[in-house]
Amino acid sequence: MKNDDEPSRETQNEWENDPNNWIWGMFYYNRKDKRSYFPKKIKELGWHANYADPNYSIILLLLIAVILIMIKYFRN
């Protein structure tokens, strides 16, 4: 069942195609879009991240912390 607060697929496509939602043409930043990740136009190439989503910021910080811990403890 679709959430009534979720924007339509047409609206999501408009956001994705709007150059104002892309920083330097490669970083998607849209506060209205609540998705943390969404598939690229060619789905086999992976996913885009929404850098405006607070959940993504937390995930990114945790990932960086894990990498730094691994570098510190597993370095020769």
C-alpha positions as a Markdown table, in Angstrom:
| # | Residue | x | y | z |
|---|---|---|---|---|
| 1 | Met | 0.0 | 0.0 | 0.0 |
| 2 | Lys | 1.3 | 3.4 | -0.9 |
| 3 | Asn | 1.9 | 6.1 | 1.7 |
| 4 | Asp | -0.3 | 9.2 | 1.1 |
| 5 | Asp | 2.6 | 11.4 | 2.1 |
| 6 | Glu | 4.9 | 9.9 | -0.5 |
| 7 | Pro | 5.3 | 11.9 | -3.6 |
| 8 | Ser | 4.2 | 10.4 | -6.9 |
| 9 | Arg | 6.7 | 8.8 | -9.3 |
| 10 | Glu | 6.3 | 11.8 | -11.6 |
| 11 | Thr | 7.3 | 14.2 | -8.8 |
| 12 | Gln | 10.3 | 12.1 | -8.0 |
| 13 | Asn | 11.4 | 12.1 | -11.6 |
| 14 | Glu | 11.0 | 15.9 | -11.8 |
| 15 | Trp | 13.2 | 16.2 | -8.7 |
| 16 | Glu | 15.8 | 13.9 | -10.1 |
| 17 | Asn | 15.9 | 15.7 | -13.4 |
| 18 | Asp | 16.0 | 19.2 | -11.9 |
| 19 | Pro | 19.6 | 20.5 | -12.1 |
| 20 | Asn | 19.0 | 22.7 | -9.0 |
| 21 | Asn | 18.9 | 19.5 | -6.9 |
| 22 | Trp | 22.4 | 18.4 | -8.0 |
| 23 | Ile | 25.5 | 19.9 | -6.5 |
| 24 | Trp | 28.3 | 20.1 | -9.1 |
| 25 | Gly | 26.1 | 17.8 | -11.2 |
| 26 | Met | 27.0 | 14.7 | -9.1 |
| 27 | Phe | 25.7 | 15.1 | -5.6 |
| 28 | Tyr | 21.9 | 14.9 | -5.2 |
| 29 | Tyr | 20.7 | 17.3 | -2.5 |
| 30 | Asn | 16.9 | 17.7 | -2.1 |
| 31 | Arg | 15.3 | 18.4 | 1.3 |
| 32 | Lys | 11.8 | 17.6 | -0.1 |
| 33 | Asp | 12.8 | 14.1 | -1.1 |
| 34 | Lys | 12.7 | 11.8 | 1.9 |
| 35 | Arg | 14.5 | 8.9 | 0.2 |
| 36 | Ser | 18.0 | 8.2 | 1.4 |
| 37 | Tyr | 18.8 | 6.2 | -1.7 |
| 38 | Phe | 17.3 | 5.8 | -5.1 |
| 39 | Pro | 18.3 | 3.8 | -8.2 |
| 40 | Lys | 20.2 | 5.4 | -11.0 |
| 41 | Lys | 18.6 | 5.8 | -14.4 |
| 42 | Ile | 20.5 | 2.7 | -15.5 |
| 43 | Lys | 19.7 | 0.4 | -12.5 |
| 44 | Glu | 22.7 | -1.9 | -13.1 |
| 45 | Leu | 25.0 | 1.1 | -12.3 |
| 46 | Gly | 23.9 | 1.3 | -8.7 |
| 47 | Trp | 22.3 | 3.9 | -6.5 |
| 48 | His | 22.3 | 7.6 | -5.8 |
| 49 | Ala | 22.4 | 9.0 | -2.3 |
| 50 | Asn | 20.3 | 12.0 | -1.1 |
| 51 | Tyr | 22.9 | 14.1 | 0.9 |
| 52 | Ala | 20.1 | 16.3 | 2.3 |
| 53 | Asp | 18.6 | 13.3 | 4.2 |
| 54 | Pro | 19.6 | 13.3 | 7.9 |
| 55 | Asn | 19.6 | 9.5 | 7.9 |
| 56 | Tyr | 22.2 | 9.4 | 5.2 |
| 57 | Ser | 24.4 | 11.7 | 7.1 |
| 58 | Ile | 24.4 | 9.4 | 10.1 |
| 59 | Ile | 25.1 | 6.4 | 7.9 |
| 60 | Leu | 28.0 | 8.2 | 6.2 |
| 61 | Leu | 29.5 | 9.2 | 9.6 |
| 62 | Leu | 29.3 | 5.6 | 10.8 |
| 63 | Leu | 30.9 | 4.3 | 7.7 |
| 64 | Ile | 33.8 | 6.8 | 8.0 |
| 65 | Ala | 34.2 | 5.8 | 11.7 |
| 66 | Val | 34.3 | 2.1 | 10.9 |
| 67 | Ile | 36.9 | 2.7 | 8.1 |
| 68 | Leu | 39.1 | 4.8 | 10.5 |
| 69 | Ile | 38.9 | 2.2 | 13.2 |
| 70 | Met | 39.9 | -0.5 | 10.8 |
| 71 | Ile | 42.8 | 1.5 | 9.5 |
| 72 | Lys | 44.0 | 2.1 | 13.1 |
| 73 | Tyr | 43.8 | -1.5 | 14.3 |
| 74 | Phe | 44.7 | -3.4 | 11.2 |
| 75 | Arg | 47.6 | -1.4 | 9.9 |
| 76 | Asn | 50.9 | -3.1 | 10.0 |
